[in-house]
Amino acid sequence: MTATLDLSLIPPLGAPRPQPVPAATETTLANGLRVVVVPRPGVPLIELRLRVPFAAPDLDTAEQHSAEASVLSGAVLLGTASHDQTGIAQLLQGHGAEMSVSADSDRLLFGTTLLPDGLRPVLGVLAELLTAATYPAEGVEGERDRLVERITIARSQPSVLARAALSARRYPGHPYAISLPDPAAVGAVTGTGLLELHAARVLPAGSTLVLVGDLDPAGAADAVAEALAGWTAGGTALESAPAAARHDPVLELVDRPGAVQSNIRLGGPAPGRTDPDLAAVRLAAMVYGGYFSSRLVENIRERRGYSYSPRSAVEHLAAASSVLVEADVATEVTGPALMETVYELGRMALTPVTEAELDAARRYVLGSMALSTATHAGLASTLAALVGAGLPVGWLAEHQQALEAVTVDQVQDVSRRYLAPGALTAVVVGDAEVAEAQLAVLGPLTVRREAQA
């Protein structure tokens, strides 16, 4: 005889805990660098994040800038006037640190974890990278060759093709339309070009340095000011220009002959971080397809078996925010899967969610926020993004309060405006020989026979 679980023995979920406001100390140095220090004793570690706005000036230069920025993010660690690549690594490792540098369409980000007694030495290394990186020709050639190989592989991946196709359709005329640099442009990058780009664009004014961990705020701010006093340059780091996304009602099919899966992508404008609608839209996207208990997952994964991991989310870039919907489905069910995806969007807009759905989504979002900022690393990365976007540290607590206040009516209202099928631009990457006839039944369709990222 099989025992049954007595659900009455399971305690109810408690109320979400309030999001604490980090005790942050903010300073702006003479060179224009904004410094945010958040003491978090208990764990003997410090997290460092330096965000440098690093956007392309315009679409004409975006391809070259994207290529150079991608190479620069790896090549900046190849050496300085005082230390070669090995010497830099040894200096950092002596204090439990390993510097990572990444670039995207908005910013250049330096990040590391270090032991508390290594703050001044690690800041010294960071100062060298910012003021005296050498970009040796041989090292740059090796870095760009590795990057060309990685980009070439990435451009063969259907998920990358789908995201690139959607970006190109939504942001024509803006650097956001270029999601990956051209391998040929990357192959043409030189050390001399990187030196010029670094001198012109890696600037303290407009940049933000966040420190989180076992440290004294006043002492940490003094250490930063001393270490980075030599990082001086005229001008202000360049933020991305406002991006007005275009809506195209015609579905685009990007042909990928022989593909066994079709990659469905839909995107549209979303509220920015300071927009009062953001909390309701985040919860609407969560109810729709944001986690395992969402409507889209229950429909095209659990009920129909079309897709393993459909998803939806709100994503923020510096100059635009988006609602994104993604689903990778078997080629033979491309049309039915898109039809169900659109059906669930329409249901969000036309019928109210239940209180239970809203409560579950709210708990999930609030829990995810708490987890993402529970560690030093998570809090440092979150604050670097928020402060870099011009938001106060207290935004986290304010957004939690906004999420807690969202009602069913508000979710339906924003769903009509942001999740309605007619508000989203859609692309599908897949085998046109199989998928074209299916998709043509659903409405106007254009087919691109040669996929380009």
Beta strands, then each sheet from edge to edge (+ up, - down):
strand 1: 25-28
strand 2: 34-39
strand 3: 46-53
strand 4: 100-103
strand 5: 107-114
strand 6: 208-213
strand 7: 251-255
strand 8: 261-269
strand 9: 311-316
strand 10: 321-330
strand 11: 425-430
strand 12: 445-448
sheet 1: 1+ 2- 6- 3+ 5- 4+
sheet 2: 9+ 10- 8+ 11- 7- 12-
end
